């Protein structure tokens, strides 16, 4: 009897080991799911940030033009942005010369919209001589021409 009491003080029973293993398994499962969710969220945030950058770039390219023809244009990013497809929609508004511009960016592999950017742009009137992109103040050629005229 003395032997039995002393051996139980120096070791773990099978039940204690099994309970400890279940607790460890639950903790590791939760940790794994948390890390997976964080990685997924991080990747989606990267996609959204890149799509926002691509959409803003499309709007800026459009602003360099003198007119904004009504219609839909589609394209795909180049280089590292080739996994993104964009669709640019230009629609008229009740105000003459004002265009409603929407750029939607999708991920090519999953064909799911990631980002949409909407803005309003004024079209330069055809009789205007002062607001054409080639005649704007920031244009280096225009500054040189102005100095020559003075």
Wavefront OBJ file of the C-alpha trace (Angstrom):
o trace
v 0.000 0.000 0.000
v 2.857 2.310 0.759
v 4.295 1.732 -2.732
v 1.056 2.655 -4.484
v 0.675 5.998 -2.693
v 4.235 7.082 -3.412
v 4.091 6.248 -7.139
v 0.970 8.348 -7.722
v 2.717 11.422 -6.318
v 5.496 11.316 -8.929
v 3.547 10.938 -12.212
v 0.455 11.907 -14.222
v -2.513 9.687 -14.734
v -3.730 8.819 -18.210
v -6.821 11.008 -17.707
v -4.709 14.075 -16.835
v -2.576 13.616 -19.936
v -5.668 13.255 -22.189
v -7.291 16.407 -20.751
v -4.073 18.348 -21.279
v -3.871 17.141 -24.900
v -7.487 18.189 -25.596
v -6.837 21.660 -24.156
v -3.679 21.979 -26.254
v -5.497 20.829 -29.421
v -8.313 23.373 -28.912
v -5.805 26.177 -28.311
v -3.759 25.305 -31.408
v -6.893 25.070 -33.566
v -7.975 28.535 -32.460
v -4.523 29.951 -33.056
v -4.358 28.418 -36.557
v -7.766 29.819 -37.501
v -6.778 33.252 -36.210
v -3.574 33.308 -38.248
v -5.420 32.117 -41.364
v -8.068 34.830 -40.997
v -5.385 37.490 -40.502
v -3.525 36.377 -43.641
v -6.744 36.346 -45.686
v -7.686 39.831 -44.479
v -4.200 41.111 -45.229
v -4.336 39.772 -48.802
v -7.799 41.274 -49.393
v -6.548 44.636 -48.097
v -3.623 44.434 -50.505
v -6.004 43.718 -53.404
v -8.230 46.654 -52.450
v -5.348 49.094 -52.091
v -3.905 48.090 -55.465
v -7.345 48.230 -57.111
v -7.926 51.723 -55.665
v -4.577 52.830 -57.072
v -5.434 51.378 -60.495
v -8.901 53.023 -60.543
v -7.461 56.415 -59.547
v -4.855 56.052 -62.294
v -7.568 55.400 -64.883
v -9.438 58.538 -63.765
v -6.233 60.591 -63.992
v -5.538 59.271 -67.498
v -9.037 60.270 -68.489
v -8.547 63.798 -67.099
v -5.635 64.354 -69.489
v -8.020 64.150 -72.451
v -9.993 67.072 -73.838
v -13.248 65.159 -74.232
v -14.922 62.257 -72.488
v -16.922 60.161 -74.977
v -19.948 58.431 -73.485
v -19.619 54.655 -73.335
v -17.894 51.707 -71.705
v -14.202 50.882 -71.991
v -12.587 47.741 -70.593
v -8.984 46.802 -70.087
v -6.483 44.833 -68.074
v -3.571 45.980 -65.964
v -0.082 45.437 -67.292
v 2.973 43.910 -65.670
v 2.402 43.143 -62.005
v -1.142 44.517 -62.292
v -2.163 41.949 -64.910
v -4.353 40.125 -62.362
v -6.749 43.105 -62.399
v -9.378 43.961 -64.997
v -11.058 47.370 -65.102
v -14.243 48.693 -66.651
v -14.667 52.418 -67.167
v -18.176 53.756 -67.742
v -18.788 57.344 -68.860
v -22.390 58.540 -68.774
v -23.993 61.895 -69.446
v -25.748 63.943 -66.801
v -28.546 66.539 -67.074
v -25.883 69.275 -66.985
v -24.252 69.909 -70.362
v -20.581 68.952 -70.366
v -20.705 67.124 -67.031
v -19.894 63.405 -67.193
v -20.490 60.721 -64.591
v -17.419 58.456 -64.595
v -17.268 55.066 -62.865
v -14.222 52.790 -62.809
v -14.772 49.275 -61.484
v -11.782 47.012 -60.819
v -12.118 43.214 -60.658
v -9.714 40.439 -59.787
v -9.229 38.351 -62.949
v -8.997 34.979 -61.212
v -12.152 35.245 -59.114
v -14.030 37.725 -61.368
v -15.306 39.520 -58.294
v -15.476 43.336 -57.988
v -12.835 44.627 -55.612
v -13.140 48.399 -55.890
v -15.345 51.002 -57.557
v -14.482 54.683 -57.941
v -17.023 57.284 -59.102
v -16.438 60.910 -59.966
v -17.870 63.745 -62.037
v -15.767 65.407 -64.731
v -16.461 68.530 -66.769
v -15.768 68.246 -70.438
v -13.849 71.210 -71.867
v -16.205 73.206 -74.125
v -15.094 73.101 -77.755
v -14.999 76.924 -77.990
v -12.825 77.307 -74.876
v -9.235 78.367 -75.482
v -8.090 78.632 -71.890
v -8.848 75.270 -70.305
v -7.395 72.722 -72.693
v -4.825 70.355 -71.162
v -2.200 71.538 -73.656
v -2.780 75.186 -72.638
v -2.807 74.805 -68.846
v -0.428 76.818 -66.696
v 1.503 73.779 -65.462
v 2.512 72.825 -69.009
v 6.173 73.746 -69.683
v 5.540 74.470 -73.370
v 2.824 76.956 -72.436
v 5.142 78.859 -70.069
v 7.745 79.194 -72.792
v 5.138 80.427 -75.282
v 3.896 82.991 -72.745
v 7.413 84.363 -72.220
v 7.863 84.666 -75.986
v 4.598 86.602 -76.283
v 5.551 89.124 -73.568
l 1 2 3 4 5 6 7 8 9 10 11 12 13 14 15 16 17 18 19 20 21 22 23 24 25 26 27 28 29 30 31 32 33 34 35 36 37 38 39 40 41 42 43 44 45 46 47 48 49 50 51 52 53 54 55 56 57 58 59 60 61 62 63 64 65 66 67 68 69 70 71 72 73 74 75 76 77 78 79 80 81 82 83 84 85 86 87 88 89 90 91 92 93 94 95 96 97 98 99 100 101 102 103 104 105 106 107 108 109 110 111 112 113 114 115 116 117 118 119 120 121 122 123 124 125 126 127 128 129 130 131 132 133 134 135 136 137 138 139 140 141 142 143 144 145 146 147 148 149 150
